[in-house]
Each structure stands twice: as C-alpha cells, then as structure tokens.
C-alpha cells in the first residue's frame, strides 16, 4: 500500500510563507490528491485538492493564499502557503480525494508572532 510522508512545516510569523511536500511511496498519478489540516480540538478539514488531470479546488479560507501542485514523476504533492494567518495553525496532511490511504504523520504548521 502507498505510504505518505508529509514535510515542510514549521514556525512562521503571520504573513510568512511555507512550502509543504507530500512524498508517496508509490505511484499517485491515478489519484486525486488533497491537503487536509487538523487544528487542536477541531475536525480534520480539506484545504485544497488537485485531480489527476489537474483540476484544482480550494477551501474558501485559503483561496488566493495557498497553491496546490503535483509532480507525478516524483510522486509528490506540494502546498505553497503564503500570507499565513494564526488561524492556519494546524497539522497538515496529504491524502487522496477522498482519503483512502493510511494517514501519514502530518507536518505541524504554527503561525505566531
């Protein structure tokens, strides 16, 4: 089964940027892929999704700030996050759309001054 490894998180000040990566252990070209996040005390939510053919959707709360992309040759999905806000603080995960693979460990994003 395909394993997912999330990376790229960290501590950033409001207005800053981070680029997350999700490396899959196997081919993902046939899957729609998404980035999800889970803040403390909240349910996991979908942030952005990219279909196998490239169609992209964003949650309203990240539109204009986040950009999802994928490199099928590297089995990797990316999330470029700009203009970060404290409310973006969460653990970020990638998975398929819908999420059918085992969740990776996630990567912590903390936005704080």
NORVEN-V730180 format. One record per run of one state. SS is the DSSP state (h for helix, s for strand, l for the rest). FROM is the first residue (numbers start at 0). TO is the last residue. If there is no record, write none. Layout:
ss=SS from=FROM to=TO
ss=SS from=FROM to=TO
This chain:
ss=l from=0 to=2
ss=s from=3 to=6
ss=l from=7 to=8
ss=s from=9 to=11
ss=l from=12 to=16
ss=s from=17 to=23
ss=l from=24 to=31
ss=s from=32 to=37
ss=l from=38 to=43
ss=s from=44 to=49
ss=l from=50 to=54
ss=s from=55 to=57
ss=l from=58 to=58
ss=h from=59 to=61
ss=l from=62 to=64
ss=s from=65 to=70
ss=h from=71 to=73
ss=l from=74 to=74
ss=s from=75 to=80
ss=l from=81 to=84
ss=h from=85 to=87
ss=l from=88 to=88
ss=s from=89 to=95
ss=l from=96 to=105
ss=s from=106 to=110
ss=l from=111 to=112
